[in-house]
């Protein structure tokens, strides 16, 4: 939705204490984490914002240039479940997945991400 400012994400990451890694879904905006991604995105993109919000419509790319709702759902659902299994259930398979090549595993499922670890 908005032109993402990567340095801000990395700054937040650096301030986060403890064991950490960050996985960023490429070609996604805030709407990608809601139901009916494609419909909501295009509705927002075509909405006539004015004043201080006028930049929103101008900055939004058409949904065809972004990842699909299905890819975003797979990303959020899969990584959330994996994190819960690894941390709360202490499942070895989930821990190994998170310690492994997440980027390649998601790419095999047609989900484009950036993985950042310290």
WOKA-V892323 format. One record per helix or strand of 3 or more residues. SS is the DSSP state (H for helix, E for strand). FROM is the first residue (numbers start at 1). TO is the last residue. Records with the same first field share a line. If there is no record, write none. Layout:
# WOKA-V892323
SS=FROM-TO + FROM-TO
This chain:
# WOKA-V892323
H=6-15 + 30-33 + 37-45 + 51-59 + 63-65 + 69-87 + 92-99 + 102-107
E=21-25 + 113-117
